[in-house]
Amino acid sequence: EESLQMWDLNKRLEAYLARVKFLEEENEVLRAEIQSAKSSSPSGESWRAKYEEELRALRDALDHAFREKCTAELARDNLYEEVQQVKGRCQKEQAAREEAKKLLSLSRKELEEERRAQIWLKERAVQLEKEVEALLEVHEEEKAGLDQEIASFSQSLESFRCAPVAFQPVEVEDYSKRLSEIWKGAVETYKMEVSQLEGSLCQAKENLWKAVEDNQQNQLQLQHLQKDLAGLKARKEMLEESLARQWQEQRGEAEKFQ
C-alpha cells in the first residue's frame, strides 16, 4: 500500500513538473512578445488610441442609457400618477353608482307607496260614491214619503169644511224645506269630500309620474355611469399594460447595460 501511494505521488510530481515546465515556456514566449510590443511604439500608440476611442464610445453609450433610464423613470412616475387618478375616478364613479342605486331603491319605495295610496284613494272614492248614492236614494225615498204624507194630509184636509185654527200647514212645508236643506248640506259635504279625494288622487298621480320620471332619470344616469366606468376600466387596463411593458423594456435595457 505504501509503495502504491509513493508511485501515485511520483506520477503527480511528474505531472506537476511537466506543467511547470510548460508554463515556463509560455512565460518565455509571452515575455518575448511583450519585449517586441515595447520595442514597436507606433503600434502601441494605435492600440491605445483605439482603446481610448472605444472607451469614449462606451461612456457615451452609458450616458445615453442613463438619460433613457431617467426618461423611462419619469414616464413610469407619470403613468403611476395617471393610474392613481384613474383609480380615484373609479372610486368616485363607484360611489356615485352606489348613490344612484340608493336613490333608485328610494324611488321604487316611493313609487310603491304612491301606488298603494292610489289604490286606497280609488277604493275610498268608490266607497264614498256608494255612500252618496245610498244617501241620495234614502233622501229620495224619504222625500217621496213626505210628499205622499203631505198629499194624503191635504186630501184629508179637503174632506173637512173648516180647518182648526191652531193647525198651520206652513209648518209641514218648513219641515220639508229644512229636511231637504239638511240632506242638501250632507250631499254637498260628501261632494266636497269626494272632490278633496279626487284632488288628493290627482296629486298622488302627479307624484307617481314624478317618481316614474325620477326613476327613468336615475336609470339613464346609472347607464351613463356604467359606460364611464367601463371606459375607465379599459383605460386603466391599457395603462397598466403599457406600464408593465415599459417596465419590462427598462429592466431589459438595464440588464443589457449592466
C-alpha positions in Angstrom: 0.0 0.0 0.0 2.8 2.4 0.8 4.6 1.6 -2.5 1.3 2.3 -4.4 1.0 5.7 -2.6 4.6 6.5 -3.4 4.0 5.6 -7.1 0.9 7.8 -7.2 2.9 10.7 -5.6 5.7 10.2 -8.2 3.1 10.4 -11.0 1.6 13.5 -9.6 5.0 15.1 -9.1 6.0 14.3 -12.7 2.7 15.9 -14.0 3.3 18.9 -11.8 6.9 19.3 -13.1 5.7 18.9 -16.7 3.0 21.6 -16.1 5.6 23.9 -14.5 7.9 23.4 -17.5 5.1 24.2 -19.9 4.1 27.3 -18.0 7.8 28.5 -18.0 7.9 28.0 -21.8 4.7 30.0 -22.2 6.1 32.7 -19.9 9.2 33.0 -22.0 7.0 33.3 -25.2 4.9 36.0 -23.6 8.0 37.8 -22.3 9.3 37.9 -25.9 6.0 39.2 -27.2 6.0 41.9 -24.6 9.5 42.9 -25.4 8.6 43.1 -29.1 5.5 45.2 -28.4 7.5 47.6 -26.3 10.1 48.0 -29.0 7.4 48.9 -31.6 5.9 52.1 -30.1 3.7 53.3 -33.1 1.6 50.1 -33.0 1.3 50.6 -29.2 0.0 54.2 -29.7 -2.5 53.0 -32.3 -3.8 50.3 -29.9 -4.0 53.0 -27.1 -5.9 55.4 -29.3 -8.3 52.6 -30.4 -8.8 51.7 -26.8 -9.5 55.3 -25.8 -11.9 55.7 -28.7 -13.8 52.5 -27.7 -13.8 53.7 -24.0 -15.2 57.1 -25.1 -17.9 55.4 -27.2 -18.8 53.2 -24.2 -19.0 56.2 -22.0 -21.3 58.0 -24.5 -23.5 54.9 -24.6 -23.6 54.7 -20.8 -24.6 58.4 -20.6 -27.3 57.8 -23.3 -28.6 54.8 -21.4 -28.6 56.8 -18.1 -30.7 59.6 -19.9 -33.1 57.0 -21.3 -33.4 55.4 -17.8 -34.3 58.8 -16.3 -36.8 59.4 -19.1 -38.3 55.9 -18.5 -38.5 56.5 -14.8 -40.2 59.9 -15.4 -42.7 58.2 -17.7 -43.2 55.5 -15.2 -43.9 58.1 -12.5 -46.4 59.9 -14.8 -48.1 56.6 -15.6 -48.3 55.8 -11.9 -49.9 59.2 -11.1 -52.3 58.7 -14.0 -53.2 55.2 -12.8 -53.8 56.7 -9.3 -56.0 59.4 -10.8 -57.9 56.7 -12.8 -58.3 54.7 -9.6 -59.7 57.8 -7.8 -62.1 58.4 -10.6 -63.2 54.8 -10.5 -63.8 55.1 -6.8 -65.8 58.3 -7.3 -67.8 56.6 -10.1 -68.4 53.6 -7.8 -69.6 55.9 -5.0 -71.9 57.7 -7.5 -73.2 54.4 -8.7 -73.9 53.3 -5.1 -75.7 56.6 -4.5 -77.7 56.2 -7.7 -78.7 52.7 -6.6 -79.8 54.1 -3.2 -81.8 56.8 -4.9 -83.3 54.2 -7.3 -84.3 52.0 -4.3 -85.9 55.0 -2.6 -87.7 56.0 -5.7 -89.0 52.4 -6.0 -90.2 52.5 -2.4 -91.9 55.9 -3.0 -93.5 54.5 -6.2 -94.9 51.5 -4.3 -96.2 53.8 -1.6 -97.8 56.1 -4.2 -99.4 53.0 -5.9 -100.8 51.8 -2.6 -102.1 55.3 -1.8 -103.6 55.5 -5.3 -105.4 52.1 -4.7 -106.6 53.2 -1.3 -107.9 56.5 -2.7 -109.7 54.7 -5.5 -111.3 52.3 -3.1 -112.2 55.2 -0.8 -113.7 57.2 -3.7 -115.7 54.2 -4.8 -116.9 53.7 -1.2 -117.9 57.4 -0.8 -119.7 57.3 -4.2 -121.7 54.3 -3.0 -122.4 56.1 0.3 -123.5 59.2 -1.6 -125.7 57.1 -3.9 -127.2 55.3 -0.9 -127.9 58.7 0.9 -129.5 60.1 -2.3 -131.7 57.0 -2.5 -132.7 57.3 1.1 -133.3 61.0 0.7 -135.4 60.4 -2.4 -137.3 57.7 -0.6 -137.9 60.0 2.4 -138.8 62.9 0.2 -141.3 60.7 -1.7 -142.7 59.5 1.6 -143.1 63.1 2.8 -144.7 64.1 -0.4 -147.2 61.2 -0.1 -147.9 62.2 3.6 -148.4 65.8 2.5 -150.7 64.7 -0.3 -152.7 62.4 2.0 -152.8 65.1 4.6 -154.0 67.7 2.1 -156.7 65.3 0.9 -157.7 64.7 4.5 -157.9 68.4 5.0 -160.1 68.9 2.0 -162.6 66.4 3.5 -163.2 68.8 6.3 -165.1 72.0 5.7 -163.1 74.1 8.0 -159.6 73.7 9.4 -158.8 74.1 13.1 -157.4 77.5 13.9 -154.4 76.0 15.7 -153.3 74.0 12.7 -150.7 75.6 10.4 -149.8 73.7 7.2 -146.9 76.0 6.7 -145.0 74.0 9.4 -145.1 70.9 7.3 -143.6 72.8 4.3 -141.0 74.4 6.6 -140.1 70.9 7.9 -139.8 69.6 4.4 -137.7 72.5 3.4 -135.4 72.1 6.4 -135.1 68.4 5.8 -134.2 68.9 2.2 -131.7 71.6 3.2 -130.2 69.2 5.7 -129.9 66.5 3.0 -128.5 69.0 0.5 -125.9 70.0 3.1 -125.0 66.4 3.7 -124.8 65.8 -0.1 -122.6 68.9 -0.5 -120.4 67.8 2.3 -119.9 64.4 0.7 -119.4 66.0 -2.7 -116.7 68.2 -1.1 -115.1 65.2 0.4 -115.2 63.4 -2.9 -113.7 66.5 -4.6 -111.0 66.6 -2.0 -110.3 62.9 -2.5 -110.2 63.5 -6.3 -107.7 66.3 -5.7 -105.6 64.0 -3.5 -105.9 61.3 -6.2 -104.6 63.8 -8.8 -101.8 64.9 -6.5 -100.9 61.2 -6.0 -100.9 60.7 -9.8 -98.6 63.7 -10.2 -96.3 62.3 -7.5 -96.4 58.9 -9.2 -95.5 60.4 -12.6 -92.8 62.4 -10.9 -91.4 59.4 -9.2 -91.5 57.5 -12.5 -89.6 60.3 -14.3 -87.1 60.4 -11.5 -86.7 56.7 -11.8 -86.1 57.0 -15.5 -83.6 59.8 -15.0 -81.8 57.7 -12.3 -81.8 54.7 -14.8 -80.3 56.9 -17.5 -77.7 58.3 -15.1 -76.8 54.8 -13.9 -76.4 53.6 -17.5 -74.2 56.7 -18.2 -72.1 56.0 -15.1 -71.8 52.3 -16.1 -70.5 53.3 -19.5 -68.0 55.8 -18.0 -66.9 53.1 -15.5 -66.4 50.6 -18.4 -64.3 53.2 -20.3 -62.2 54.0 -17.3 -61.6 50.3 -16.6 -60.5 49.8 -20.2 -58.2 52.8 -20.0 -56.8 51.5 -16.6 -56.1 48.1 -18.2 -54.4 49.8 -21.2 -52.3 52.0 -18.9 -51.3 49.0 -16.7 -50.3 47.0 -19.8 -48.3 50.0 -21.1 -46.6 50.4 -17.7 -45.8 46.7 -17.4 -44.4 46.7 -21.0 -42.2 49.8 -20.3 -41.1 48.3 -17.0 -40.0 45.1 -18.8 -38.3 47.1 -21.5 -36.5 49.2 -18.9 -35.4 46.1 -17.0 -34.1 44.5 -20.2 -32.2 47.7 -21.1 -30.8 47.9 -17.6 -29.7 44.3 -17.7 -28.1 44.8 -21.2 -26.2 47.9 -20.0 -25.0 46.1 -16.9 
